[in-house]
């Protein structure tokens, strides 16, 4: 934030830093909200199925399966293209 009050070149670096900091926080909050809504819908469907009622609306299950499949395709593509690699060289601690 302090970079935003400096000259133009430093201000640009500060703006990039602010965006890079806020973006993961927003994504984390949005993910938690989506998981909460999904859990509520899923629990409702499980309770309806557990009461002996026939589960006629399987659209939520289909949506989850498709999202998981899409995630699998993206992860496979990232691995195939080399965007996901092994861990960086991290110095290991030797027991002393």
Rosetta silent file (secondary structure, phi, psi, omega in degrees, C-alpha in Angstrom):
SEQUENCE: XXXXXXXXXXXXXXXXXXXXXXXXXXXXXXXXXXXXXXXXXXXXXXXXXXXXXXXXXXXXXXXXXXXXXXXXXXXXXXXXXXXXXXXXXXXXXXXX
SCORE:     score description
SCORE:     0.000 S_00000001
   1 L     0.000  -33.778 -179.076    0.000    0.000    0.000 S_00000001
   2 H   -66.609  -28.062  178.904    2.869    2.385    0.688 S_00000001
   3 H   -66.401  -24.656 -177.908    4.061    1.964   -2.905 S_00000001
   4 H   -69.580  -11.619 -179.016    0.792    3.470   -4.153 S_00000001
   5 H  -107.543   20.393 -179.660    1.868    6.878   -2.788 S_00000001
   6 L  -109.830 -164.923  177.846    5.195    7.053   -4.626 S_00000001
   7 L   -67.824  170.613 -169.063    6.251    7.925   -8.180 S_00000001
   8 H   -57.028  -46.190 -176.444    4.556    6.280  -11.176 S_00000001
   9 H   -65.029  -39.555  178.133    6.867    3.266  -11.661 S_00000001
  10 H   -72.959  -32.516  178.530    6.711    2.303   -8.005 S_00000001
  11 H   -63.609  -38.349  178.146    2.956    2.972   -7.980 S_00000001
  12 H   -64.309  -44.503  177.781    2.468    0.388  -10.747 S_00000001
  13 H   -62.692  -37.382  177.261    4.413   -2.196   -8.754 S_00000001
  14 H   -66.322  -40.232  178.661    2.301   -1.355   -5.704 S_00000001
  15 H   -65.528  -40.586  177.232   -0.932   -1.766   -7.652 S_00000001
  16 H   -63.367  -40.534  178.399    0.200   -5.151   -8.964 S_00000001
  17 H   -64.452  -39.924  178.435    1.088   -6.172   -5.423 S_00000001
  18 H   -64.743  -45.079  179.068   -2.304   -5.125   -4.086 S_00000001
  19 H   -63.360  -42.215 -179.744   -4.106   -7.062   -6.824 S_00000001
  20 H   -66.327  -25.429  178.918   -1.866  -10.098   -6.248 S_00000001
  21 H   -84.342  -40.286 -175.311   -2.670   -9.956   -2.542 S_00000001
  22 H   -76.966  -34.394 -175.823   -6.409   -9.383   -2.781 S_00000001
  23 H   -57.489  -50.015  178.881   -7.129  -11.911   -5.555 S_00000001
  24 H   -63.634  -33.063  179.592   -6.344  -15.078   -3.520 S_00000001
  25 H   -66.953  -44.487  178.557   -8.307  -13.744   -0.548 S_00000001
  26 H   -63.337  -42.137  179.300  -11.366  -13.075   -2.727 S_00000001
  27 H   -63.414  -38.853  179.181  -11.008  -16.516   -4.351 S_00000001
  28 H   -65.435  -44.330  179.201  -10.783  -18.152   -0.924 S_00000001
  29 H   -65.524  -44.367  179.218  -13.906  -16.408    0.364 S_00000001
  30 H   -62.623  -39.257  177.779  -15.834  -17.199   -2.847 S_00000001
  31 H   -63.964  -41.346  178.303  -14.754  -20.838   -2.629 S_00000001
  32 H   -65.498  -39.564  177.939  -15.933  -21.106    0.955 S_00000001
  33 H   -65.047  -43.172  178.979  -19.296  -19.581    0.048 S_00000001
  34 H   -63.869  -40.254  178.705  -19.703  -21.964   -2.891 S_00000001
  35 H   -66.077  -37.010  178.262  -18.790  -24.944   -0.716 S_00000001
  36 H   -64.703  -44.518  178.222  -21.333  -23.853    1.923 S_00000001
  37 H   -65.188  -43.573  178.765  -24.129  -23.593   -0.634 S_00000001
  38 H   -62.293  -38.755  178.989  -23.104  -26.908   -2.194 S_00000001
  39 H   -66.267  -40.857  179.596  -23.032  -28.590    1.194 S_00000001
  40 H   -64.013  -43.151  179.530  -26.501  -27.304    2.045 S_00000001
  41 H   -67.179  -41.496 -179.638  -27.922  -28.547   -1.258 S_00000001
  42 H   -66.050  -40.825  179.382  -26.112  -31.877   -0.939 S_00000001
  43 H   -66.440  -38.241  177.436  -27.241  -32.472    2.619 S_00000001
  44 H   -60.972  -42.561  179.444  -30.829  -31.715    1.634 S_00000001
  45 H   -67.444  -39.934  178.553  -30.619  -34.322   -1.129 S_00000001
  46 H   -64.839  -41.389  178.960  -29.017  -36.877    1.208 S_00000001
  47 H   -65.885  -38.639  178.043  -31.681  -36.363    3.847 S_00000001
  48 H   -65.003  -40.265  179.165  -34.431  -36.750    1.252 S_00000001
  49 H   -70.726  -33.708 -179.631  -32.861  -39.977   -0.005 S_00000001
  50 H   -72.345  -22.967  179.159  -32.348  -41.241    3.542 S_00000001
  51 L   -79.020    0.310 -179.793  -36.013  -40.798    4.415 S_00000001
  52 L    94.497   -5.069  178.005  -36.938  -43.402    1.848 S_00000001
  53 L   -74.880  144.409  178.307  -38.098  -40.870   -0.703 S_00000001
  54 L   -76.210  135.715 -179.565  -36.915  -41.530   -4.213 S_00000001
  55 L   -85.889  101.771 -175.573  -34.381  -39.030   -5.387 S_00000001
  56 L   -91.377  -26.412 -178.172  -35.821  -37.809   -8.666 S_00000001
  57 L  -101.950  101.542 -179.918  -33.642  -34.723   -9.196 S_00000001
  58 L  -102.703   19.542 -176.454  -30.075  -35.829   -9.800 S_00000001
  59 H   -65.185  -34.956  179.643  -28.984  -32.565  -11.404 S_00000001
  60 H   -66.641  -42.574  179.215  -26.752  -31.632   -8.457 S_00000001
  61 H   -63.371  -41.701  178.076  -24.923  -34.952   -8.592 S_00000001
  62 H   -63.020  -42.236  178.485  -24.482  -34.562  -12.350 S_00000001
  63 H   -61.346  -44.646 -179.623  -23.132  -31.031  -11.881 S_00000001
  64 H   -63.966  -41.104  178.828  -20.604  -32.189   -9.288 S_00000001
  65 H   -64.005  -40.776  179.265  -19.457  -35.054  -11.517 S_00000001
  66 H   -67.986  -40.401  177.375  -18.997  -32.724  -14.476 S_00000001
  67 H   -63.997  -41.220  178.658  -17.086  -30.163  -12.415 S_00000001
  68 H   -65.072  -39.899  176.597  -14.821  -32.892  -11.060 S_00000001
  69 H   -63.334  -42.769  177.470  -14.232  -34.186  -14.598 S_00000001
  70 H   -61.865  -42.953  177.658  -13.408  -30.676  -15.818 S_00000001
  71 H   -60.613  -41.234  178.897  -10.986  -30.231  -12.934 S_00000001
  72 H   -62.266  -42.252  177.576   -9.351  -33.549  -13.858 S_00000001
  73 H   -62.867  -43.803  179.801   -8.926  -32.461  -17.480 S_00000001
  74 H   -64.610  -44.252  179.290   -7.375  -29.136  -16.451 S_00000001
  75 H   -63.325  -40.549  178.492   -5.030  -30.801  -13.961 S_00000001
  76 H   -65.081  -41.319  178.789   -3.981  -33.384  -16.560 S_00000001
  77 H   -63.803  -43.163  178.543   -3.335  -30.663  -19.139 S_00000001
  78 H   -62.627  -40.423  177.171   -1.244  -28.647  -16.662 S_00000001
  79 H   -66.545  -43.408 -177.785    0.788  -31.735  -15.792 S_00000001
  80 H   -62.516  -40.212 -177.599    1.187  -32.702  -19.462 S_00000001
  81 H   -82.543   -4.810  176.856    2.403  -29.220  -20.448 S_00000001
  82 L    84.548   15.315  178.940    4.863  -29.080  -17.549 S_00000001
  83 L   -77.620  -19.249  176.591    3.182  -26.240  -15.659 S_00000001
  84 L  -116.152  116.984 -177.444    3.085  -28.373  -12.532 S_00000001
  85 L  -123.424 -169.857  178.167    6.446  -29.765  -11.590 S_00000001
  86 L   -70.152  173.928 -179.701    8.278  -31.182   -8.653 S_00000001
  87 L   -68.617  154.172  178.646    9.047  -29.177   -5.579 S_00000001
  88 L   -69.185  164.667  178.403   11.729  -26.537   -5.726 S_00000001
  89 L   -68.462  103.468  179.415   15.128  -27.226   -4.298 S_00000001
  90 L  -108.164  123.964  179.308   14.459  -26.816   -0.630 S_00000001
  91 L   -62.955  128.985 -179.281   17.423  -27.329    1.661 S_00000001
  92 L   -89.186  150.189  178.117   16.690  -30.220    3.927 S_00000001
  93 L   -86.506  131.160  176.436   17.506  -30.189    7.582 S_00000001
  94 L   -94.086  135.102 -179.644   19.909  -32.801    8.685 S_00000001
  95 L   -65.712  126.497  179.842   19.232  -34.247   12.113 S_00000001
  96 L  -120.980    0.000    0.000   21.914  -33.107   14.501 S_00000001
